[in-house]
Amino acid sequence: MKHPHAWLIIAGAMLFGSTLAQVATNPVKDDFKPTMTTQQGKKYPQVNSEGRVRVQLAAPQANKVQLDIGAVKYDLVKDEQGVWTGESAPQDVGFHYYQLNVDGASVPDPGSLYYYGAGRWGSGIEVPSEDMDFFALKDVPHGQLVETYYYAKSSSSNRRVYIYLPPGYDKDPSQKYPVLYLQHGMGENETGWGSQGYTALIMDNLLAEGKAKPFIIVMENSSVNFGPGGRPARPAPGQAAPANQERPNFAAEFERLLLNDLIPFVEANYRVIPNQANRAMAGLSMGGMQTRLIVMANPSLFSHIGMFSSGTFTPTDIKDIDAFKPSVKLVFMSFGGRERGASRIGEAAEAWNQIGIKGVAYVSPETAHEWHSWRRSLYQFAQLLFK
């Protein structure tokens, strides 16, 4: 044979032809629609029924524009008017941070609402799921998501905190409530649970259905003493790195602020029941790891504990389990079904049940390390609190 590799060329051509035929028979579904995270009055960004995200940007002078979502960059195509359009591969349901890349510069999408995540204010998009009803805005009694400030001596600063007050809080000045201290993840701040997490709507709907007991939720920024993005601040040129540079202290600084400033502020200014039986702490990712460390160091502080995508917590982690057992009522652990830790929490929860403390494991179906996992986790966790 004159061309010994001719069969490779033929096989490649056949495969290429098969791929083209598959693309032709399975085109991108053109049923794109704006979502709840698209700015009012804007047409883009959009999502289709496959979970693909489509964006559009007018940038006539740009040479290259990309959609950066899910750690993958997708090239957009420019039309004759200088408008760039393109879409991603299908994304998991739930909330995703993303950005546009214009000639190498990463910028927010001017058509999306903005959220604080990945250490910056930027774009986010909701890929609709079948179970959005539990955080939908409904005609039910609504609580208040209050933005307020307090002075923290521990950090010598004025600090912002968000507080959810259940429906009817202002109507009966004699009623007092349990309280949940709810923490965000690394690279996020005190706005996350209210904005990306829809905490107020989740609670409003649970309370309207009689599935949860009314309680107050406190959301503060636990990235204390961290630099941008929730990571340790880099030293200035010529200065030595701080002692904790290699292993950032995820809990100690926030623990000091929580105990000395935040809890006293909440108990002095809001009608909470100031005892362990009516005090809970939970968090996602970094916030869940902080919860674990703070609870271990202060076993008499919280009675209900929640860790969302934050590893496992077992009785062997407690130095004095006999002192821990009488007052702790619940240890709740969750993961997205696509996270590696999902297979381990069932065994950890059972270890708590065996010593007489209620242990609960929850796995969010078909989600990963993302806000929809944590919304679902809060929905499940809240129904178990203070009962």
PLY file of the C-alpha trace (Angstrom):
ply
format ascii 1.0
element vertex 387
property float x
property float y
property float z
element edge 386
property int vertex1
property int vertex2
end_header
0.00 0.00 0.00
1.40 3.37 -1.03
-0.12 5.10 1.99
0.18 2.83 5.05
-1.70 5.36 7.22
-4.58 5.83 4.81
-6.86 3.74 7.02
-6.29 6.21 9.87
-7.36 9.09 7.62
-10.44 7.20 6.51
-11.35 6.23 10.09
-10.85 9.81 11.23
-13.06 11.10 8.46
-15.75 8.60 9.39
-15.55 9.62 13.07
-15.65 13.32 12.17
-18.66 12.72 9.94
-20.37 10.80 12.74
-19.69 13.66 15.18
-21.10 16.23 12.75
-24.19 14.09 12.29
-24.62 13.84 16.07
-24.30 17.61 16.46
-26.75 18.14 13.64
-29.28 15.81 15.26
-28.66 17.18 18.80
-28.40 20.96 18.42
-28.43 23.35 21.35
-32.06 23.80 22.41
-33.10 27.33 21.57
-35.46 27.82 24.50
-33.26 30.27 26.40
-34.95 32.57 28.93
-33.75 35.16 31.46
-33.65 33.82 35.03
-34.29 35.23 38.50
-30.69 36.47 38.60
-31.00 38.52 35.39
-31.34 42.24 36.04
-34.87 43.54 35.62
-35.44 44.76 32.06
-32.39 42.93 30.66
-32.63 40.15 28.10
-29.34 38.43 28.99
-27.98 36.32 30.65
-30.29 33.44 29.83
-30.56 29.73 30.58
-32.15 26.99 28.49
-33.81 23.73 29.47
-30.48 21.91 29.17
-28.90 24.18 31.78
-26.74 26.03 29.27
-25.95 29.66 30.12
-26.07 32.16 27.25
-24.58 35.65 27.58
-24.33 38.66 25.29
-22.05 41.70 25.38
-21.71 44.69 23.09
-17.96 45.22 22.68
-17.18 46.31 19.09
-13.50 47.03 19.76
-12.78 43.76 21.55
-10.76 41.02 19.86
-11.83 38.13 22.08
-14.67 37.68 24.58
-15.27 34.59 26.70
-17.77 33.32 29.22
-15.94 32.02 32.31
-18.16 29.66 34.32
-17.49 26.46 36.19
-13.70 26.85 35.72
-14.16 26.62 31.93
-13.96 29.46 29.39
-16.28 29.47 26.36
-15.54 31.64 23.32
-18.27 34.05 22.22
-18.95 34.99 18.58
-19.13 38.60 17.37
-21.75 39.74 14.86
-21.59 42.63 12.37
-22.74 45.12 15.02
-19.93 44.16 17.41
-22.22 42.19 19.74
-20.70 39.02 21.21
-22.97 36.03 22.00
-22.33 32.50 23.17
-23.25 29.82 25.64
-21.74 27.28 28.00
-22.05 23.55 28.24
-24.93 22.35 30.48
-24.46 23.35 34.12
-25.73 21.74 37.30
-28.95 23.18 38.70
-28.54 25.95 41.24
-26.47 29.08 41.61
-23.18 29.70 39.77
-20.68 32.54 39.97
-19.35 33.57 36.57
-17.63 36.42 34.75
-16.82 37.62 31.26
-13.29 37.80 29.94
-12.69 40.66 27.49
-9.26 40.61 25.87
-7.83 39.04 28.99
-9.62 41.24 31.52
-12.21 39.56 33.75
-15.30 41.72 34.28
-18.86 41.28 35.59
-21.69 40.74 33.14
-23.61 44.05 32.97
-26.86 42.10 32.59
-26.74 40.03 35.78
-27.39 40.85 39.39
-24.21 41.06 41.47
-23.17 38.86 44.37
-20.19 38.66 46.68
-18.31 35.43 46.10
-14.82 34.23 45.16
-13.53 37.28 47.04
-15.18 39.86 44.81
-18.48 41.39 43.74
-19.42 39.80 40.46
-22.00 38.02 38.38
-24.13 35.07 39.35
-26.76 33.03 37.57
-29.45 30.62 38.70
-29.91 27.46 36.66
-33.52 26.51 37.46
-34.25 23.28 39.30
-37.45 21.35 39.84
-37.43 22.06 43.59
-37.26 25.87 43.66
-40.61 26.08 45.40
-39.11 25.88 48.89
-37.40 29.27 48.40
-39.99 30.87 46.10
-41.56 34.22 46.98
-45.12 33.36 48.04
-48.16 35.04 49.51
-47.32 34.08 53.09
-46.41 36.10 56.20
-42.89 37.43 55.76
-40.17 38.04 58.29
-37.58 40.79 58.14
-33.99 40.52 56.92
-32.43 43.37 58.90
-29.09 44.96 58.03
-27.56 46.55 61.10
-24.19 47.48 62.63
-22.44 47.04 65.95
-19.07 47.91 67.43
-16.78 44.95 68.13
-14.04 45.57 70.70
-12.31 42.36 69.59
-11.59 43.84 66.17
-11.78 47.53 67.16
-14.19 48.12 64.31
-17.81 48.73 63.39
-19.20 45.61 61.80
-22.20 44.81 59.65
-24.51 41.94 60.49
-27.70 40.61 58.88
-30.44 39.30 61.16
-33.56 37.41 60.12
-36.55 38.12 62.36
-39.51 35.75 61.91
-42.99 36.97 60.94
-44.77 38.65 63.84
-41.59 39.58 65.69
-42.81 43.18 66.16
-46.34 42.23 67.24
-45.67 40.54 70.57
-42.91 42.24 72.61
-43.13 39.54 75.25
-42.18 36.65 72.98
-38.57 35.50 72.92
-36.95 33.29 70.29
-34.15 30.75 69.86
-31.27 31.90 67.65
-29.14 30.32 64.91
-25.71 31.75 64.07
-25.29 30.91 60.37
-21.94 31.26 58.59
-20.90 31.57 54.92
-18.02 29.96 53.04
-14.54 31.10 52.06
-14.50 34.03 49.64
-18.04 35.03 50.66
-19.34 37.38 53.34
-22.35 38.19 55.51
-24.52 38.89 52.44
-24.28 35.33 51.10
-26.98 33.53 53.04
-29.49 36.31 52.46
-28.74 36.83 48.74
-27.48 33.57 47.25
-29.00 31.39 49.96
-32.53 32.89 50.11
-32.55 32.28 53.85
-35.49 34.58 54.60
-37.71 33.01 51.94
-36.80 29.49 53.05
-37.77 30.33 56.62
-40.93 32.22 55.65
-42.17 29.22 53.67
-41.25 26.68 56.35
-43.03 28.70 59.02
-46.11 29.20 56.85
-46.34 25.43 56.38
-45.81 24.74 60.08
-42.65 22.76 59.39
-40.28 24.77 61.59
-40.32 26.55 64.90
-39.80 30.35 64.70
-36.26 31.44 65.46
-33.89 34.31 64.74
-30.93 33.87 62.36
-27.71 35.90 62.69
-25.35 36.15 59.68
-21.95 37.79 60.18
-18.68 37.84 58.23
-16.48 35.12 59.71
-13.49 35.85 57.45
-11.98 37.81 60.34
-8.31 38.72 59.93
-8.33 37.35 56.41
-7.40 39.20 53.25
-9.50 39.44 50.05
-11.26 36.24 49.16
-11.20 34.96 52.74
-7.56 33.96 52.48
-4.71 35.18 54.66
-3.51 38.62 53.61
-0.19 38.65 51.77
2.64 40.49 53.53
3.85 43.79 52.12
7.08 43.68 50.06
10.05 43.20 52.36
7.94 42.04 55.31
7.84 38.53 56.73
4.72 36.44 56.37
2.60 36.19 59.54
3.02 33.10 61.67
-0.26 31.59 60.48
0.40 32.17 56.79
0.83 28.51 55.89
-2.25 27.31 57.78
-4.80 30.10 58.13
-6.65 30.25 61.42
-10.18 29.53 60.27
-11.88 29.90 63.63
-9.97 31.57 66.47
-10.42 35.22 65.48
-14.10 34.79 64.70
-14.57 32.74 67.86
-13.24 35.64 69.93
-15.54 38.10 68.14
-18.51 35.75 68.39
-18.18 35.15 72.11
-17.09 38.61 73.24
-19.04 40.85 70.87
-21.62 39.31 68.56
-23.56 37.07 70.96
-23.67 39.79 73.65
-24.87 42.33 71.05
-27.63 40.03 69.81
-28.77 39.08 73.30
-28.81 42.72 74.42
-30.73 44.06 71.41
-33.02 41.26 70.22
-35.50 39.08 72.02
-33.55 35.84 72.04
-33.55 33.17 74.73
-29.98 33.46 76.10
-29.09 29.87 76.90
-27.47 26.89 75.24
-30.71 25.00 74.67
-31.93 27.83 72.44
-28.69 28.60 70.64
-27.50 26.86 67.44
-24.59 27.30 65.04
-24.15 26.13 61.46
-22.19 27.01 58.36
-21.25 25.97 54.86
-17.77 24.92 53.80
-15.36 27.17 55.77
-18.25 28.29 57.99
-19.04 24.68 58.84
-15.42 23.99 59.71
-15.46 27.08 61.94
-18.63 25.77 63.57
-16.95 22.46 64.35
-13.86 24.10 65.87
-15.83 26.62 67.92
-18.18 23.96 69.26
-15.26 21.73 70.21
-13.63 24.61 72.10
-16.91 25.72 73.72
-19.02 22.61 74.35
-21.51 24.47 76.56
-22.35 27.18 74.02
-24.58 25.56 71.36
-27.14 22.75 71.48
-27.72 22.28 67.72
-24.85 22.03 65.24
-24.93 22.06 61.42
-22.09 21.43 58.98
-22.85 21.81 55.27
-20.12 20.54 52.90
-17.65 20.83 55.77
-16.32 17.35 56.41
-17.42 15.06 59.22
-17.74 15.46 62.97
-17.77 12.45 65.32
-17.85 11.83 69.07
-14.13 10.95 68.98
-13.41 14.62 68.20
-14.67 15.64 71.65
-12.23 15.47 74.56
-14.89 15.14 77.27
-17.81 13.42 75.62
-19.58 12.84 78.95
-19.78 16.61 79.50
-20.83 17.14 75.87
-23.70 14.64 75.82
-26.21 16.16 78.26
-26.61 19.50 76.46
-26.05 18.88 72.73
-29.25 17.79 71.00
-28.38 17.59 67.28
-25.38 17.15 64.98
-26.41 17.64 61.34
-24.00 16.99 58.45
-24.66 17.37 54.73
-22.97 17.26 51.35
-23.91 17.63 47.73
-24.32 14.25 46.11
-21.42 14.99 43.75
-19.03 15.88 46.55
-16.51 13.30 47.70
-17.53 13.53 51.35
-21.12 12.51 50.72
-20.42 8.82 51.32
-18.90 9.35 54.77
-21.48 11.37 56.69
-23.96 8.55 57.20
-21.47 6.63 59.31
-20.54 9.78 61.24
-24.19 10.54 61.97
-24.77 7.01 63.21
-21.85 7.38 65.63
-23.70 10.26 67.29
-26.94 8.26 67.44
-25.14 5.41 69.16
-24.12 7.63 72.09
-27.54 9.22 72.46
-27.15 12.47 70.50
-29.32 12.84 67.41
-27.11 12.57 64.33
-28.53 13.41 60.90
-26.90 13.00 57.48
-28.37 14.66 54.41
-27.17 14.37 50.80
-28.42 16.91 48.24
-29.28 15.04 45.01
-27.18 15.79 41.92
-25.43 18.91 43.27
-21.84 19.67 44.18
-20.08 22.31 46.32
-22.62 24.99 45.54
-25.44 27.09 46.95
-28.27 24.79 45.98
-26.73 22.07 48.16
-26.61 24.53 51.06
-30.14 25.89 50.57
-31.46 22.36 50.65
-29.31 21.70 53.73
-30.72 24.72 55.57
-34.24 23.66 54.62
-33.67 20.24 56.19
-31.70 21.52 59.20
-34.18 24.25 60.12
-37.00 21.72 60.51
-35.04 19.93 63.23
-34.10 22.92 65.39
-35.32 23.70 68.89
-37.97 21.00 69.02
0 1
1 2
2 3
3 4
4 5
5 6
6 7
7 8
8 9
9 10
10 11
11 12
12 13
13 14
14 15
15 16
16 17
17 18
18 19
19 20
20 21
21 22
22 23
23 24
24 25
25 26
26 27
27 28
28 29
29 30
30 31
31 32
32 33
33 34
34 35
35 36
36 37
37 38
38 39
39 40
40 41
41 42
42 43
43 44
44 45
45 46
46 47
47 48
48 49
49 50
50 51
51 52
52 53
53 54
54 55
55 56
56 57
57 58
58 59
59 60
60 61
61 62
62 63
63 64
64 65
65 66
66 67
67 68
68 69
69 70
70 71
71 72
72 73
73 74
74 75
75 76
76 77
77 78
78 79
79 80
80 81
81 82
82 83
83 84
84 85
85 86
86 87
87 88
88 89
89 90
90 91
91 92
92 93
93 94
94 95
95 96
96 97
97 98
98 99
99 100
100 101
101 102
102 103
103 104
104 105
105 106
106 107
107 108
108 109
109 110
110 111
111 112
112 113
113 114
114 115
115 116
116 117
117 118
118 119
119 120
120 121
121 122
122 123
123 124
124 125
125 126
126 127
127 128
128 129
129 130
130 131
131 132
132 133
133 134
134 135
135 136
136 137
137 138
138 139
139 140
140 141
141 142
142 143
143 144
144 145
145 146
146 147
147 148
148 149
149 150
150 151
151 152
152 153
153 154
154 155
155 156
156 157
157 158
158 159
159 160
160 161
161 162
162 163
163 164
164 165
165 166
166 167
167 168
168 169
169 170
170 171
171 172
172 173
173 174
174 175
175 176
176 177
177 178
178 179
179 180
180 181
181 182
182 183
183 184
184 185
185 186
186 187
187 188
188 189
189 190
190 191
191 192
192 193
193 194
194 195
195 196
196 197
197 198
198 199
199 200
200 201
201 202
202 203
203 204
204 205
205 206
206 207
207 208
208 209
209 210
210 211
211 212
212 213
213 214
214 215
215 216
216 217
217 218
218 219
219 220
220 221
221 222
222 223
223 224
224 225
225 226
226 227
227 228
228 229
229 230
230 231
231 232
232 233
233 234
234 235
235 236
236 237
237 238
238 239
239 240
240 241
241 242
242 243
243 244
244 245
245 246
246 247
247 248
248 249
249 250
250 251
251 252
252 253
253 254
254 255
255 256
256 257
257 258
258 259
259 260
260 261
261 262
262 263
263 264
264 265
265 266
266 267
267 268
268 269
269 270
270 271
271 272
272 273
273 274
274 275
275 276
276 277
277 278
278 279
279 280
280 281
281 282
282 283
283 284
284 285
285 286
286 287
287 288
288 289
289 290
290 291
291 292
292 293
293 294
294 295
295 296
296 297
297 298
298 299
299 300
300 301
301 302
302 303
303 304
304 305
305 306
306 307
307 308
308 309
309 310
310 311
311 312
312 313
313 314
314 315
315 316
316 317
317 318
318 319
319 320
320 321
321 322
322 323
323 324
324 325
325 326
326 327
327 328
328 329
329 330
330 331
331 332
332 333
333 334
334 335
335 336
336 337
337 338
338 339
339 340
340 341
341 342
342 343
343 344
344 345
345 346
346 347
347 348
348 349
349 350
350 351
351 352
352 353
353 354
354 355
355 356
356 357
357 358
358 359
359 360
360 361
361 362
362 363
363 364
364 365
365 366
366 367
367 368
368 369
369 370
370 371
371 372
372 373
373 374
374 375
375 376
376 377
377 378
378 379
379 380
380 381
381 382
382 383
383 384
384 385
385 386
